[in-house]
Amino acid sequence: MTDKQPGNPLHGITLEKLLEELVAEYGWDELGSLINIRCFNHDPSIKSSLKFLRKTPWARKQVEDLYLANKAR
């Protein structure tokens, strides 16, 4: 079995798992202040956030960047 994305640190991590880890680390309030998007600040849930992030590349990039920065600490 060959790894098709050897340099991708997000390979094998689902967006749902990534988001769940960030919520566990920061909570919705702090996550909403770090990344100011409506789905984190107004009636947040994993389901609504996933729906928004899957169709909004710029927001997904911000979440992925925060996840990677958090893992690098």
C-alpha positions in Angstrom: 0.0 0.0 0.0 1.5 3.3 -1.0 0.8 6.6 0.7 -0.7 9.0 -1.9 -0.1 12.1 0.2 3.2 11.7 2.0 3.7 15.4 2.8 0.2 16.1 3.9 -0.1 16.4 7.7 -3.9 16.2 7.5 -3.9 13.0 5.5 -6.2 10.5 7.2 -7.8 13.0 9.6 -11.5 13.7 8.9 -12.8 17.2 9.1 -15.2 16.0 11.8 -12.4 14.6 13.9 -10.3 17.8 13.4 -13.3 20.0 14.5 -14.1 17.8 17.5 -10.5 18.1 18.7 -10.5 21.9 18.3 -13.8 22.2 20.2 -12.5 20.0 23.0 -9.3 22.1 23.2 -10.8 25.6 22.9 -14.6 25.3 23.4 -17.0 27.1 21.0 -16.5 30.6 22.6 -12.8 30.7 22.2 -12.9 29.0 18.8 -15.4 31.6 17.6 -13.0 34.4 18.8 -10.0 32.7 17.1 -11.9 32.1 13.8 -14.7 34.6 13.5 -17.3 32.7 11.5 -21.0 32.6 12.2 -21.3 28.8 12.6 -18.9 29.1 15.6 -20.5 32.1 17.2 -24.3 31.7 16.8 -25.9 28.4 18.0 -22.8 26.3 17.2 -22.9 22.6 16.6 -20.6 20.1 14.9 -23.2 19.3 12.3 -23.8 22.9 11.2 -20.1 23.7 11.3 -19.3 20.7 9.1 -21.9 21.7 6.6 -20.5 25.3 6.3 -16.8 24.3 6.3 -17.4 21.7 3.6 -18.7 24.3 1.2 -16.5 27.2 2.2 -12.9 26.7 1.3 -11.5 29.8 3.0 -13.1 29.0 6.3 -12.0 25.3 6.1 -8.4 26.5 5.5 -8.5 28.7 8.6 -9.7 25.8 10.7 -7.1 23.4 9.2 -4.4 26.0 9.9 -5.4 26.4 13.5 -5.5 22.6 13.9 -1.9 22.3 12.5 -0.7 25.2 14.7 -2.2 23.6 17.7 -0.5 20.2 16.9 2.8 21.9 16.4 2.9 23.3 20.0 
